[in-house]
């Protein structure tokens, strides 16, 4: 079993910045992909951004130019730098990881961290 622990959420004013972290219990270079999702009340969970094992990134149109995904394999941690935050970015943010092979093969989610952007 892979454990994913998010941190860094909080309350911020519109235009502000936050950095989320997702720390894994295993070497993240074993994961075929990791990503950040968000879910606002009454809405479906949506993909915000993802990064493959080779470092290919993908962003939702709504966050392009404002959010940046990165990772530090030495710390087994993935980050989400969020700049110029808007009230519509308010949501629970969740990281996920796909383990393609081995005893831990499967898809995993973190417990989530809340981001609230005030106008």
Phi and psi restraints in degrees (value plus and minus 20) as a CYANA .aco file:
   2 UNK   PHI    -119.4   -79.4
   2 UNK   PSI     113.0   153.0
   3 UNK   PHI    -123.9   -83.9
   3 UNK   PSI     114.5   154.5
   4 UNK   PHI    -141.9  -101.9
   4 UNK   PSI     107.3   147.3
   5 UNK   PHI    -144.4  -104.4
   5 UNK   PSI      97.5   137.5
   6 UNK   PHI    -111.5   -71.5
   6 UNK   PSI     134.1   174.1
   7 UNK   PHI    -176.2  -136.2
   7 UNK   PSI     147.5   187.5
   8 UNK   PHI      85.2   125.2
   8 UNK   PSI     -25.5    14.5
   9 UNK   PHI     -89.7   -49.7
   9 UNK   PSI     150.9   190.9
  10 UNK   PHI     145.8   185.8
  10 UNK   PSI    -187.6  -147.6
  11 UNK   PHI    -123.6   -83.6
  11 UNK   PSI     111.1   151.1
  12 UNK   PHI    -163.8  -123.8
  12 UNK   PSI     131.1   171.1
  13 UNK   PHI     -98.8   -58.8
  13 UNK   PSI     134.4   174.4
  14 UNK   PHI     -74.7   -34.7
  14 UNK   PSI     116.9   156.9
  15 UNK   PHI      72.8   112.8
  15 UNK   PSI     -31.6     8.4
  16 UNK   PHI    -103.6   -63.6
  16 UNK   PSI    -195.4  -155.4
  17 UNK   PHI    -151.8  -111.8
  17 UNK   PSI     132.7   172.7
  18 UNK   PHI    -165.0  -125.0
  18 UNK   PSI     132.1   172.1
  19 UNK   PHI    -142.5  -102.5
  19 UNK   PSI     101.4   141.4
  20 UNK   PHI    -115.2   -75.2
  20 UNK   PSI     128.0   168.0
  21 UNK   PHI    -143.8  -103.8
  21 UNK   PSI     127.6   167.6
  22 UNK   PHI    -154.5  -114.5
  22 UNK   PSI      89.5   129.5
  23 UNK   PHI    -123.9   -83.9
  23 UNK   PSI     109.6   149.6
  24 UNK   PHI    -120.7   -80.7
  24 UNK   PSI     135.1   175.1
  25 UNK   PHI    -103.9   -63.9
  25 UNK   PSI     -25.4    14.6
  26 UNK   PHI    -152.1  -112.1
  26 UNK   PSI     150.9   190.9
  27 UNK   PHI     -81.4   -41.4
  27 UNK   PSI      96.3   136.3
  28 UNK   PHI     -89.3   -49.3
  28 UNK   PSI     -35.7     4.3
  29 UNK   PHI     -92.0   -52.0
  29 UNK   PSI     -30.4     9.6
  30 UNK   PHI    -100.7   -60.7
  30 UNK   PSI     -34.3     5.7
  31 UNK   PHI    -103.6   -63.6
  31 UNK   PSI     117.3   157.3
  32 UNK   PHI     -92.0   -52.0
  32 UNK   PSI     -47.4    -7.4
  33 UNK   PHI    -183.4  -143.4
  33 UNK   PSI     133.9   173.9
  34 UNK   PHI    -153.8  -113.8
  34 UNK   PSI     137.3   177.3
  35 UNK   PHI    -177.2  -137.2
  35 UNK   PSI     150.0   190.0
  36 UNK   PHI    -138.4   -98.4
  36 UNK   PSI     111.0   151.0
  37 UNK   PHI    -139.7   -99.7
  37 UNK   PSI     142.6   182.6
  38 UNK   PHI    -160.8  -120.8
  38 UNK   PSI     133.5   173.5
  39 UNK   PHI    -162.0  -122.0
  39 UNK   PSI      98.5   138.5
  40 UNK   PHI    -113.1   -73.1
  40 UNK   PSI     136.8   176.8
  41 UNK   PHI     -74.9   -34.9
  41 UNK   PSI     109.9   149.9
  42 UNK   PHI      58.5    98.5
  42 UNK   PSI     -15.7    24.3
  43 UNK   PHI    -141.0  -101.0
  43 UNK   PSI     141.1   181.1
  44 UNK   PHI     -96.7   -56.7
  44 UNK   PSI     134.1   174.1
  45 UNK   PHI     -87.3   -47.3
  45 UNK   PSI     115.1   155.1
  46 UNK   PHI    -147.9  -107.9
  46 UNK   PSI     129.2   169.2
  47 UNK   PHI     -94.5   -54.5
  47 UNK   PSI     110.6   150.6
  48 UNK   PHI    -115.9   -75.9
  48 UNK   PSI     -70.8   -30.8
  49 UNK   PHI    -183.9  -143.9
  49 UNK   PSI     137.6   177.6
  50 UNK   PHI    -166.3  -126.3
  50 UNK   PSI     142.2   182.2
  51 UNK   PHI    -162.3  -122.3
  51 UNK   PSI     113.5   153.5
  52 UNK   PHI    -108.7   -68.7
  52 UNK   PSI     153.8   193.8
  53 UNK   PHI     -80.0   -40.0
  53 UNK   PSI     -50.4   -10.4
  54 UNK   PHI    -104.5   -64.5
  54 UNK   PSI     -24.3    15.7
  55 UNK   PHI      76.0   116.0
  55 UNK   PSI     -13.7    26.3
  56 UNK   PHI     -92.1   -52.1
  56 UNK   PSI     109.6   149.6
  57 UNK   PHI    -131.3   -91.3
  57 UNK   PSI     137.7   177.7
  58 UNK   PHI    -164.3  -124.3
  58 UNK   PSI     118.4   158.4
  59 UNK   PHI    -149.9  -109.9
  59 UNK   PSI     124.8   164.8
  60 UNK   PHI     -86.9   -46.9
  60 UNK   PSI     127.1   167.1
  61 UNK   PHI     -77.8   -37.8
  61 UNK   PSI     -53.3   -13.3
  62 UNK   PHI     -89.3   -49.3
  62 UNK   PSI     -36.2     3.8
  63 UNK   PHI    -138.1   -98.1
  63 UNK   PSI     -23.2    16.8
  64 UNK   PHI     -78.4   -38.4
  64 UNK   PSI     114.1   154.1
  65 UNK   PHI      65.5   105.5
  65 UNK   PSI     -30.7     9.3
  66 UNK   PHI    -136.6   -96.6
  66 UNK   PSI     -55.1   -15.1
  67 UNK   PHI    -128.9   -88.9
  67 UNK   PSI     127.7   167.7
  68 UNK   PHI    -156.9  -116.9
  68 UNK   PSI     106.5   146.5
  69 UNK   PHI    -115.5   -75.5
  69 UNK   PSI     122.6   162.6
  70 UNK   PHI    -173.5  -133.5
  70 UNK   PSI     154.7   194.7
  71 UNK   PHI    -172.2  -132.2
  71 UNK   PSI     135.6   175.6
  72 UNK   PHI    -149.0  -109.0
  72 UNK   PSI      81.9   121.9
  73 UNK   PHI     -86.0   -46.0
  73 UNK   PSI     -48.5    -8.5
  74 UNK   PHI     -85.9   -45.9
  74 UNK   PSI     -46.9    -6.9
  75 UNK   PHI    -124.0   -84.0
  75 UNK   PSI     -18.0    22.0
  76 UNK   PHI      31.8    71.8
  76 UNK   PSI      21.6    61.6
  77 UNK   PHI    -151.5  -111.5
  77 UNK   PSI     118.6   158.6
  78 UNK   PHI    -130.6   -90.6
  78 UNK   PSI     126.1   166.1
  79 UNK   PHI    -143.1  -103.1
  79 UNK   PSI     136.7   176.7
  80 UNK   PHI    -153.2  -113.2
  80 UNK   PSI      86.8   126.8
  81 UNK   PHI    -107.6   -67.6
  81 UNK   PSI     101.3   141.3
  82 UNK   PHI    -137.7   -97.7
  82 UNK   PSI      97.8   137.8
  83 UNK   PHI    -136.0   -96.0
  83 UNK   PSI     141.3   181.3
  84 UNK   PHI      28.7    68.7
  84 UNK   PSI      31.5    71.5
  85 UNK   PHI     -85.4   -45.4
  85 UNK   PSI     125.8   165.8
  86 UNK   PHI    -140.5  -100.5
  86 UNK   PSI     136.4   176.4
  87 UNK   PHI     -75.0   -35.0
  87 UNK   PSI     -53.0   -13.0
  88 UNK   PHI     -91.4   -51.4
  88 UNK   PSI     -26.6    13.4
  89 UNK   PHI    -102.7   -62.7
  89 UNK   PSI     -26.9    13.1
  90 UNK   PHI     -81.0   -41.0
  90 UNK   PSI     104.7   144.7
  91 UNK   PHI    -199.7  -159.7
  91 UNK   PSI     148.9   188.9
  92 UNK   PHI    -102.6   -62.6
  92 UNK   PSI     112.9   152.9
  93 UNK   PHI    -129.6   -89.6
  93 UNK   PSI     112.0   152.0
  94 UNK   PHI    -147.1  -107.1
  94 UNK   PSI     118.2   158.2
  95 UNK   PHI    -120.8   -80.8
  95 UNK   PSI     133.7   173.7
  96 UNK   PHI    -157.3  -117.3
  96 UNK   PSI     142.5   182.5
  97 UNK   PHI    -167.0  -127.0
  97 UNK   PSI     123.4   163.4
  98 UNK   PHI    -134.0   -94.0
  98 UNK   PSI     101.5   141.5
  99 UNK   PHI    -125.5   -85.5
  99 UNK   PSI      93.2   133.2
 100 UNK   PHI    -101.5   -61.5
 100 UNK   PSI     -38.6     1.4
 101 UNK   PHI    -176.0  -136.0
 101 UNK   PSI     147.1   187.1
 102 UNK   PHI      74.3   114.3
 102 UNK   PSI    -199.2  -159.2
 103 UNK   PHI     -79.8   -39.8
 103 UNK   PSI     -46.5    -6.5
 104 UNK   PHI    -116.3   -76.3
 104 UNK   PSI      -5.4    34.6
 105 UNK   PHI     -72.6   -32.6
 105 UNK   PSI     113.1   153.1
 106 UNK   PHI     130.4   170.4
 106 UNK   PSI    -193.6  -153.6
 107 UNK   PHI    -136.9   -96.9
 107 UNK   PSI     112.5   152.5
 108 UNK   PHI    -147.6  -107.6
 108 UNK   PSI     130.9   170.9
 109 UNK   PHI    -145.9  -105.9
 109 UNK   PSI     128.8   168.8
 110 UNK   PHI    -104.7   -64.7
 110 UNK   PSI     157.6   197.6
 111 UNK   PHI    -104.0   -64.0
 111 UNK   PSI     -34.1     5.9
 112 UNK   PHI      77.1   117.1
 112 UNK   PSI     134.7   174.7
 113 UNK   PHI    -160.1  -120.1
 113 UNK   PSI     117.9   157.9
 114 UNK   PHI    -107.5   -67.5
 114 UNK   PSI     113.9   153.9
 115 UNK   PHI    -139.2   -99.2
 115 UNK   PSI     104.0   144.0
 116 UNK   PHI    -143.8  -103.8
 116 UNK   PSI     104.0   144.0
 117 UNK   PHI    -133.0   -93.0
 117 UNK   PSI      98.8   138.8
 118 UNK   PHI    -112.8   -72.8
 118 UNK   PSI     128.1   168.1
